[in-house]
Amino acid sequence: EAVLKKLTRSFLPRALIIVSENFKECLETDTKPGIIARLYGTVQVIEKIEKSAYTPQPATDTYLLAFTKKKLLTEEEQAFHSFLIYNGKCKNALRELLVHKGKTKKQARELMKEAGFSPDVLEKPTAQLTAKALIRIREFIQKLY
């Protein structure tokens, strides 16, 4: 995940990375790294590297992947990006997005309540949210845009 965060914030338009089989599967599914990777670009498998190619041999095979960043984010993707990089609680990040869309703070709180977010999710820092919570928040943001 740390490498992925660095790649999304770097100025590199494309990067080649070697990852484990498990992490490759994470990037292809609706896990937190997968959601983040698809927001900022595309991940393509270049080649499978057999574990026998290494000395000493690792427990799993590895993959050479190409991560290509998107040139431009849509307005909705930019909003989700703003949410992800917000340094604070989920409720504050969502409130700021809604205020930016022209809602008052009171209206923003009501919209979050109507959306049915649990208090536990709203109190968590944005960096600690689970994939399931990120999917729900992305759907909420999609409805706004």
Phi, psi and omega in degrees: 000323181296319178296319180297318178297319178296319180296321182290334181263353181277170179267003180290126179284336181210144179218145174255129181227150176252124183228163177287165179299320180296317181291325176299317178294324176299320181291337182267352183242182181274055172260171182303312177298324179294318179297315181294316181299316181288335176293316187265346182178203180237149178241127182234134177282123178269311184200146173271132179251115182295149181293339179289348179285347183254151172229120351291158184287132174284173182286332182231166174287161176238167182227142172267119183243149173250122176255117180247122181284148174289147178289312182226144174263146175290171180300319179295317179294324177295322178294317179295321176301314179300321178297313184297323184270357179298131181262083181170196183286153180302316183298323179288322178295316178295318179300316179298320177298316182291322177295321177297330178278000176104006178273156172279167178298321179295316178296322179297315178298320179295318179297320178294322179294317179296327180292341175082026176290136180288151178302327179297317180293316183295331181275348181283148171295147184301328181290342184256009182288149178279168178298319180299317179293320179297322178296315179297320180291321178296319177298320178298316180293322178299323179294330180287330185252000000 
